[in-house]
Amino acid sequence: LEPIRDESGIIRDFRYRLTNPANAAVLGMAVADIEGCTVLKLQPNTRYSDLFRQLIEVAETGERQQTILLFEGERANGWFDISLTKQGESVLFLFHEITEQKKLEEHIQAQAKL
């Protein structure tokens, strides 16, 4: 993801330079339709998420971040294990969709309370 900065240098969005079929499947789109688009064009609510804040932090500090979060967007919904790493001026965004794992954990916890 390539940061898009305003005239004062503040990151306002990120552009998909490359993506893969796994990301395309989560977004319900073709790879060719994602590359070149911005994160906020595809998922406007991302602007208010912890994920967007973390993308900015990684782009600005270069410090790698890993997180597990529930993401509820316009195109993607579920639990994700996410790794963010700065690569040059861009941010490498890797994820594993773990919704089924989280549902199983919740089920086990509910059973343990019985």
Number of C-alpha atoms within 10 A of each C-alpha: 24 22 21 15 12 10 7 6 8 12 17 13 21 23 18 17 13 14 19 12 13 13 19 16 12 13 18 12 14 14 16 13 10 21 16 15 15 19 20 15 13 16 15 14 15 19 14 9 14 13 18 17 12 17 25 18 17 19 24 16 9 17 12 16 15 14 13 15 16 17 16 14 15 12 12 15 14 15 20 18 15 16 17 23 18 21 13 10 12 21 23 19 17 14 16 13 18 15 16 11 11 15 12 11 12 12 11 11 11 10 9 8 6 5
